[in-house]
């Protein structure tokens, strides 16, 4: 996670004064308004909307209203605040408006908050099953996390697709790495053999999303291991969806490994996971 996931690197929200300049004409470094960011997220309805968007998809206001359990007018007011703060972006398609998180920084910040937030009480079997599903496999913005994510990372290392470290988070040795954050302490690299292996799967490592690191890792908050992020993590995850090896669950961020996916990841990466 960037050092300031909710801070000054984001565009200045409407109605906010531009940064003051020093004698050299350069903008002065500003402290971040954590209280304002926290207040926006603190509303239960807005928090549920953000959690629903945390898998990187664009969703219509009606779907977000349903997830938050509020009416259309109330949802519109909440979304306007999130857009104004730069947490969410909106695009119009025909008569509908679609909302998505402004970027992976916001998703990473939500992951970090989930680490320190008290657990919601489980009041039904449905909630219990959804919690177990999140631990098993989930999306972390646009890449895979949970047992599936860290298992895939482990297999990539064992197969020599990636090199640089062993994928284990050791809290007592960590310098900057913390759970639910982008990692900084080690550097993974894609091997030449790994590049060819991924190409056989339909992943072209030479055509990754621009303006973002090709290979990053997150310290998984539930597994305390590394899962693959960055451009390569996003493209690989997208490919697994295209192949039908993973599918989205009914709850926000829940991802399921399909029967064909279980066979596929075992064949491609030697990864064997419990049946979902």
Buried (B, 14 or more C-beta within 10 A) or exposed (E): BBEEBBBEEBEEBEEEEEEEEEEEEEEEEEEBBEEEBEEBBEBEBBBBBBBBBBBBBBBEBEBBBBBBEBEEEEBBEBBEBBBBBBBBBBEEEEEEBBBBBBBBBBBBBBBBBBEEEEEEEEEEEEEEBBBEBBBBBBBBBBBBBBBBBBBBBBBBBBBEBBBBBEBEBEEEEBEEBBBBBBBBBBEBEBBEEBBEBBEEBEBEBEEBBEEEBBBBBBBBBBBEBBBBBBBBBBBBBBBBBEBEBBEBBEBBBBBBBBEEBBEBBEEBBEBEBEEB
